[in-house]
Amino acid sequence: MNVLVAGGTGFVGRHLVPALLEQGHEVRVMTRSPHERDDGAVEVFGEIADSLSLAGALRDIDVAVYLVHTLDHADFAERDRSGAITFAQQARHAGVAKVVYLGGLGDDADELSEHLRSRREVEHILSAALPTIALRAGIVVGEGSVSWEILCQLVERLPVMVTPRWVQTLTAPIALDDIVAYLAAAVDLPAVSDHFDVGAPTPTTYREMLQTVAREHGRSLHILPVPVLSPALSSHWLRLVTDVDLQTARSLVDSMANEVIVNDRRFEQLVGREPMTFIDATRLALAQRAQGGAPRSAEPTSDASR
């Protein structure tokens, strides 16, 4: 099939493109800064807000994978809403059979953060226009993930942490290898609209994740949760201690108050792949981290919900 990956030069996309090529697909990578490639994929110009460029990028495409996310802008929700509307319209006009979308976990009945509400809104926009398979995920554990980088930097830089209450929130991280395999599998599924939760077999808290990373690093870590750190103060704390920009930190911290867990395992059964545990994902990601660096990222794109 002819597959377009919108956001294919971002964190998840960089790993997904080779997987799609291995499956025998013709892969087109949409980017604002096309480069020559030697892996068989073709980079084409495409701007999510530019209908004309989208029309060209989507021409003769069977399946579009949508990984675009603008978390580092204050008006990210409006940007993502507008981009999803334009993309959905152009994909429908181009005769695209199906969209595969990487969204975020979270219960619709919960008071979701603006970030998670935006992820869900994009899912609804795409699925209202054409068949969309949405994979809802939490933190992606792998080198290049903003959330994973925050965890690692906190452990590396602070032997003692006075932390906000969100360290006790339950979440369902997922290994980079698993989310890439699931997205690649979704490309080959029939063109229907459905959404699936994906994540590690057992939910964990941010505190447990920090402690796991510390143990695997061979470091001691003391965590003292306190109730007085507001989301605003928490985001400034992350900005001071880690390399993440303030806007991204603020959006992520707001989401950390929401419990995001896997409520069903239908997709694992559908594709016949069980996700790895958080500790196994951590060991793999730390090994990749030790090797140093991540490939080029031409523009900000999604790293799942986080």
Order of alpha helices (4+ residues) and beta strands (2+ residues): beta-alpha-beta-beta-alpha-beta-alpha-beta-alpha-beta-beta-alpha-beta-beta-beta-alpha-beta-beta-alpha-beta-alpha-alpha-alpha-alpha
